[in-house]
Amino acid sequence: MMATTIQSDTVSLLSIRSVAKHFGKNIVLRDISLEIAEGEFLTILGESGSGKTTLLRILAGFEQSTSGEVWMQGERLDTQPPYRRRVNTVFQHYALFPHMTVEQNVGYGLAIAKRPAAEIESRVAEALAKVKMSAYAKSKPPKISGGQQQRIALARALVNRPRLLLLDEPLSALDANLRRQMQVELKALQREVGITFIFVTHDQEEAMVMSDRIALLRSGELEQVASPREIYNRPATSYTAQFIGHTNLLHADIRHGMATCGALRWPTSLPDGKALFSLRPECIRPATAAPAANDAMVRFQARLRDQAFHGATDLLRVESDGGLILTIRTASRDLPDRLLEFEFSAGDAIPVRATSLGSNSTSEDRA
């Protein structure tokens, strides 16, 4: 069973216990159980329709689960109305009041709660300083950039001093360069304020850059929960391997400790039978001049089919004996149009459970 718990030496802030959500006959979430640590940056990653936003809305109190429970440090959370939860949400659309100044937008919730004016002024100043927007306190949202508006939305959430901050694809409206910059800044801000962030996105690269852990949702179920490095290097299923990055899926026959897929043969400890392996494109490289005296190094010949330039690297499609197509990522260089020799370590072929995101033997299905 896939582990969804946090490390034993960390303190759990949020406990999601067997949560399910049905809209009529449509089952959106199925038996979601997840422990989220104090101060953790967890990303809920999934394609459209996977249930990630519904889960976020249940945590915020905007939806009620059909079954299951949500607890925050020993207190039942899902039975409380949204305004009583120490949970704030930053949405994809920032919904700033255009007629108010930045500081008025940030302090709006405190003003509605009738906090003293001196307290509002102090907390708004503190929140704006955290997001480096103090100089824009008197500006109005239409006069500032998209990235600055995103910071204001964060400040408006942080001013309430939540225990948990939910972020529903808040960077999706930004252009590519600003989005990359804000990914770094948002992660640094989370480290500075020490609040638990739950970030929802469909963008695999965004999840890999920002997260302590990634919870990959597929059709309302948790496919895998792990650190970015682990979920990339040790995918549990073919869906995970294909959804996060590029991969080659190798359908192999195993006999007497050797796996065979077309012209490829490598040692394995799996029992005899059929098995599926994930082999990342960067794990395959041009063979060295002298073969290594190592049974775990797999060498094969293949002919170049396509070569796509990606700056410092090239993405190759090669065809080995028997018609097996492999994707390879190498340092950028011109390659001759002839039979080439490549190699990979047997340990880089990772056994995965077969799932249904594609059935080709080898693929680079998703970026």
C-alpha positions as CSV (number, residue, x, y, z in Angstrom):
1,M,0.0,0.0,0.0
2,M,1.3,3.4,-0.9
3,A,2.6,5.4,2.0
4,T,0.8,8.8,2.6
5,T,2.3,9.5,6.1
6,I,5.0,12.0,7.0
7,Q,8.3,11.1,8.7
8,S,8.0,10.0,12.3
9,D,10.2,12.9,13.6
10,T,7.8,15.6,12.2
11,V,4.6,17.0,13.7
12,S,1.4,16.4,11.9
13,L,-0.8,19.5,11.4
14,L,-3.5,18.2,9.2
15,S,-5.0,14.7,9.0
16,I,-7.3,13.8,6.1
17,R,-9.0,10.5,6.9
18,S,-10.8,8.4,4.3
19,V,-12.4,11.5,2.6
20,A,-14.7,10.8,-0.3
21,K,-16.9,13.2,-2.3
22,H,-19.8,12.3,-4.6
23,F,-21.8,14.7,-6.8
24,G,-24.9,12.5,-7.4
25,K,-23.6,9.4,-9.2
26,N,-20.3,11.1,-10.0
27,I,-17.5,10.0,-7.6
28,V,-14.9,12.8,-7.5
29,L,-12.8,11.7,-4.5
30,R,-12.3,8.1,-3.3
31,D,-11.0,7.3,0.2
32,I,-8.3,10.0,0.4
33,S,-6.1,9.7,3.5
34,L,-3.1,12.0,4.0
35,E,-1.0,13.4,6.8
36,I,0.4,16.9,6.3
37,A,3.2,18.2,8.5
38,E,3.5,21.4,10.4
39,G,5.4,23.8,8.1
40,E,5.3,21.5,5.0
41,F,4.9,22.7,1.4
42,L,2.6,20.0,-0.1
43,T,1.5,20.1,-3.7
44,I,-1.7,18.3,-4.8
45,L,-0.9,17.6,-8.5
46,G,-3.3,16.2,-11.0
47,E,-4.8,16.7,-14.4
48,S,-8.1,18.4,-15.0
49,G,-10.9,16.4,-13.3
50,S,-8.7,14.5,-10.9
51,G,-10.4,16.0,-7.9
52,K,-7.6,18.3,-6.6
53,T,-9.7,21.5,-6.4
54,T,-12.6,19.6,-4.8
55,L,-10.2,18.4,-2.1
56,L,-9.0,21.9,-1.5
57,R,-12.5,23.2,-1.2
58,I,-13.3,20.6,1.4
59,L,-10.3,21.7,3.5
60,A,-11.4,25.3,3.2
61,G,-15.0,24.5,4.1
62,F,-16.6,25.5,0.8
63,E,-17.6,21.9,0.2
64,Q,-18.7,19.1,2.5
65,S,-17.3,15.6,2.1
66,T,-19.7,12.7,1.5
67,S,-17.7,10.6,4.0
68,G,-14.5,10.8,6.0
69,E,-13.1,13.3,8.4
70,V,-10.5,16.2,8.5
71,W,-8.6,17.0,11.7
72,M,-6.2,19.8,12.6
73,Q,-4.0,19.0,15.6
74,G,-6.6,17.0,17.5
75,E,-9.6,19.2,16.6
76,R,-12.3,18.1,14.0
77,L,-12.0,20.7,11.2
78,D,-14.6,19.6,8.6
79,T,-17.6,20.2,11.0
80,Q,-16.6,23.8,11.5
81,P,-17.8,26.7,9.2
82,P,-15.1,28.3,7.0
83,Y,-14.9,31.5,9.1
84,R,-13.9,29.5,12.2
85,R,-11.1,27.6,10.6
86,R,-7.6,28.9,10.8
87,V,-7.4,28.3,7.1
88,N,-7.1,30.9,4.3
89,T,-7.3,30.4,0.5
90,V,-5.5,32.2,-2.3
91,F,-7.5,31.6,-5.5
92,Q,-6.5,31.6,-9.2
93,H,-8.3,34.9,-9.6
94,Y,-7.1,37.2,-6.9
95,A,-10.5,39.1,-6.5
96,L,-8.8,42.3,-5.3
97,F,-11.1,45.3,-4.8
98,P,-10.1,47.8,-7.6
99,H,-11.4,50.9,-5.8
100,M,-9.4,50.1,-2.6
101,T,-5.7,50.7,-2.0
102,V,-3.3,47.8,-1.5
103,E,-3.3,48.3,2.3
104,Q,-7.1,48.5,2.4
105,N,-7.4,45.3,0.4
106,V,-5.0,43.5,2.7
107,G,-6.7,44.8,5.9
108,Y,-10.3,44.2,4.6
109,G,-10.9,41.0,6.6
110,L,-9.6,42.5,9.8
111,A,-11.8,45.6,9.3
112,I,-14.9,43.4,8.8
113,A,-13.9,41.6,12.0
114,K,-13.8,45.0,13.7
115,R,-10.2,44.7,14.9
116,P,-8.7,47.9,16.5
117,A,-7.3,50.3,13.9
118,A,-3.8,50.2,15.4
119,E,-3.8,46.4,15.2
120,I,-5.0,46.5,11.6
121,E,-2.3,49.0,10.6
122,S,0.4,47.0,12.3
123,R,-0.6,43.6,10.9
124,V,-1.1,45.0,7.4
125,A,2.4,46.6,7.5
126,E,3.8,43.3,8.7
127,A,2.1,41.3,5.9
128,L,3.1,43.7,3.2
129,A,6.7,43.6,4.4
130,K,6.7,39.8,4.2
131,V,5.7,39.9,0.5
132,K,8.0,42.9,-0.2
133,M,5.1,45.2,-1.2
134,S,5.4,47.9,1.5
135,A,6.2,50.5,-1.1
136,Y,2.9,49.9,-2.9
137,A,0.6,50.3,0.2
138,K,-1.1,53.4,-1.2
139,S,-1.4,52.0,-4.8
140,K,-4.6,50.5,-6.3
141,P,-4.6,47.0,-7.9
142,P,-5.2,48.2,-11.5
143,K,-2.0,50.2,-11.3
144,I,0.3,47.3,-10.4
145,S,1.5,44.2,-12.3
146,G,0.1,40.7,-12.2
147,G,3.0,39.4,-10.1
148,Q,2.5,42.3,-7.6
149,Q,-1.3,41.5,-7.4
150,Q,-0.4,37.9,-6.6
151,R,1.8,39.1,-3.7
152,I,-1.1,41.3,-2.5
153,A,-3.4,38.3,-2.5
154,L,-0.9,36.4,-0.5
155,A,-0.5,39.3,2.0
156,R,-4.3,39.4,2.4
157,A,-4.3,35.7,3.4
158,L,-1.2,36.0,5.6
159,V,-2.6,39.0,7.6
160,N,-5.1,36.6,9.2
161,R,-2.3,34.5,10.6
162,P,-3.7,31.2,9.4
163,R,-2.3,27.8,10.4
164,L,-2.8,26.5,6.9
165,L,-2.7,28.4,3.6
166,L,-4.4,26.8,0.6
167,L,-3.4,28.0,-2.9
168,D,-5.5,27.1,-5.9
169,E,-3.3,27.5,-9.0
170,P,-2.5,31.1,-8.0
171,L,0.3,31.4,-10.6
172,S,-1.6,30.2,-13.7
173,A,-2.5,33.7,-14.9
174,L,1.2,34.8,-15.0
175,D,3.4,34.7,-18.0
176,A,6.1,32.0,-18.2
177,N,9.1,34.1,-16.9
178,L,7.2,35.7,-14.1
179,R,5.7,32.4,-13.1
180,R,9.1,30.8,-12.7
181,Q,10.3,33.8,-10.6
182,M,7.2,33.6,-8.4
183,Q,7.7,29.9,-7.9
184,V,11.1,30.6,-6.2
185,E,9.7,33.6,-4.3
186,L,6.7,31.7,-3.0
187,K,8.8,28.8,-1.8
188,A,11.1,31.3,0.0
189,L,8.1,33.1,1.5
190,Q,6.7,29.8,2.8
191,R,10.1,29.0,4.5
192,E,10.2,32.5,6.0
193,V,6.7,32.5,7.5
194,G,6.7,28.8,8.5
195,I,3.0,28.2,7.6
196,T,1.9,25.0,6.1
197,F,1.1,25.5,2.4
198,I,-1.1,23.2,0.3
199,F,-0.7,24.1,-3.3
200,V,-2.9,22.8,-6.1
201,T,-1.6,22.7,-9.7
202,H,-1.7,20.6,-12.9
203,D,1.9,21.8,-13.8
204,Q,4.4,19.0,-13.1
205,E,7.4,21.3,-13.3
206,E,5.9,23.7,-10.8
207,A,5.2,20.9,-8.4
208,M,8.8,19.6,-8.7
209,V,10.3,23.0,-8.0
210,M,8.3,24.1,-5.0
211,S,7.2,21.1,-3.0
212,D,8.5,19.2,0.0
213,R,6.1,16.4,-1.1
214,I,3.8,15.8,-4.0
215,A,0.5,14.1,-3.7
216,L,-0.4,12.9,-7.2
217,L,-4.2,12.5,-7.7
218,R,-5.6,10.4,-10.5
219,S,-9.4,10.1,-11.0
220,G,-10.1,11.0,-7.4
221,E,-7.5,8.6,-5.9
222,L,-4.0,9.1,-4.6
223,E,-1.6,7.5,-7.1
224,Q,1.6,8.3,-5.2
225,V,2.7,10.6,-2.3
226,A,6.5,11.3,-2.1
227,S,9.2,13.9,-2.3
228,P,9.8,15.4,-5.8
229,R,13.1,13.5,-6.1
230,E,11.6,10.2,-5.0
231,I,8.4,10.5,-7.2
232,Y,10.6,11.2,-10.2
233,N,13.4,8.7,-9.6
234,R,11.2,5.9,-8.1
235,P,7.7,6.2,-9.6
236,A,5.3,3.6,-8.3
237,T,3.2,3.3,-11.4
238,S,3.4,3.8,-15.1
239,Y,0.9,6.7,-14.7
240,T,3.3,8.5,-12.3
241,A,6.3,7.8,-14.5
242,Q,4.5,9.2,-17.6
243,F,2.8,12.1,-15.9
244,I,5.9,13.5,-14.2
245,G,8.6,14.0,-16.9
246,H,9.4,11.9,-19.9
247,T,10.0,8.1,-19.6
248,N,10.5,5.0,-21.7
249,L,8.1,2.2,-20.6
250,L,9.6,-1.2,-21.2
251,H,7.4,-4.3,-21.3
252,A,9.8,-7.1,-20.4
253,D,9.8,-10.8,-20.1
254,I,11.8,-12.1,-17.1
255,R,13.4,-15.5,-17.2
256,H,16.1,-16.7,-14.7
257,G,17.0,-13.3,-13.4
258,M,17.2,-11.6,-16.8
259,A,14.7,-9.1,-18.2
260,T,14.3,-8.9,-22.0
261,C,12.6,-6.2,-24.0
262,G,13.3,-6.3,-27.7
263,A,17.1,-6.1,-28.1
264,L,17.6,-5.0,-24.5
265,R,18.6,-7.5,-21.7
266,W,19.4,-6.6,-18.1
267,P,19.6,-8.4,-14.8
268,T,16.8,-8.1,-12.3
269,S,15.7,-9.6,-9.0
270,L,12.1,-9.9,-10.0
271,P,10.5,-13.4,-10.4
272,D,9.9,-15.0,-13.8
273,G,7.0,-13.5,-15.8
274,K,6.0,-10.3,-17.4
275,A,7.0,-6.9,-15.8
276,L,6.9,-3.2,-16.7
277,F,9.9,-0.9,-16.2
278,S,10.3,2.9,-16.4
279,L,13.6,4.1,-17.9
280,R,14.2,7.9,-17.9
281,P,15.6,9.4,-21.1
282,E,18.6,11.0,-19.3
283,C,19.6,7.6,-17.9
284,I,20.5,6.4,-21.4
285,R,23.8,7.8,-22.8
286,P,26.2,7.3,-25.7
287,A,28.3,4.2,-24.9
288,T,31.9,4.7,-23.7
289,A,34.7,3.7,-26.1
290,A,35.6,0.6,-24.0
291,P,32.8,-1.6,-22.7
292,A,32.7,-1.8,-18.9
293,A,33.3,-5.2,-17.3
294,N,29.9,-4.9,-15.5
295,D,26.9,-7.1,-16.1
296,A,24.7,-4.3,-14.8
297,M,25.6,-2.0,-17.7
298,V,23.3,-2.6,-20.7
299,R,24.7,-1.7,-24.2
300,F,22.7,-1.7,-27.4
301,Q,22.8,-0.3,-30.9
302,A,20.2,1.9,-32.4
303,R,19.6,4.3,-35.3
304,L,18.7,7.9,-34.9
305,R,15.1,8.7,-36.0
306,D,14.6,12.3,-34.7
307,Q,16.8,14.9,-32.8
308,A,15.1,17.9,-31.1
309,F,17.2,20.7,-29.9
310,H,16.5,21.9,-26.3
311,G,19.4,24.3,-25.7
312,A,22.0,22.5,-23.5
313,T,20.4,19.1,-24.2
314,D,18.9,17.3,-27.2
315,L,15.9,14.9,-27.1
316,L,16.6,11.9,-29.4
317,R,14.3,9.2,-30.7
318,V,16.2,6.1,-31.7
319,E,15.2,2.7,-33.0
320,S,17.0,-0.4,-31.8
321,D,16.9,-3.9,-33.4
322,G,13.4,-5.3,-33.5
323,G,11.8,-1.9,-33.9
324,L,11.9,-0.8,-30.2
325,I,11.7,3.1,-30.1
326,L,13.5,4.8,-27.2
327,T,13.7,8.4,-26.1
328,I,17.1,9.6,-25.0
329,R,18.2,13.0,-23.5
330,T,21.9,13.8,-24.1
331,A,24.2,16.8,-24.2
332,S,23.5,18.9,-27.3
333,R,25.6,17.9,-30.3
334,D,25.4,16.8,-33.9
335,L,25.1,13.1,-34.3
336,P,25.8,11.1,-37.4
337,D,23.1,9.3,-39.4
338,R,24.3,5.8,-38.8
339,L,24.0,3.0,-36.3
340,L,25.0,4.3,-32.8
341,E,25.8,2.5,-29.5
342,F,24.1,3.5,-26.3
343,E,24.2,2.2,-22.7
344,F,22.3,2.4,-19.4
345,S,22.6,0.9,-15.9
346,A,20.2,-1.9,-15.1
347,G,19.5,-0.2,-11.8
348,D,18.0,2.8,-13.7
349,A,15.2,0.5,-15.1
350,I,12.6,0.9,-12.3
351,P,9.8,-1.7,-12.0
352,V,6.4,0.0,-12.0
353,R,2.8,-1.1,-11.7
354,A,0.9,-0.9,-15.0
355,T,-1.8,1.8,-15.1
356,S,-3.8,3.1,-18.0
357,L,-2.3,6.4,-19.1
358,G,-1.0,4.9,-22.3
359,S,0.1,1.4,-23.4
360,N,3.0,2.0,-25.8
361,S,6.1,0.0,-24.9
362,T,8.1,3.2,-24.8
363,S,6.9,6.7,-24.6
364,E,7.6,10.4,-23.9
365,D,3.9,11.0,-23.4
366,R,4.0,14.0,-21.1
367,A,6.3,17.0,-20.5
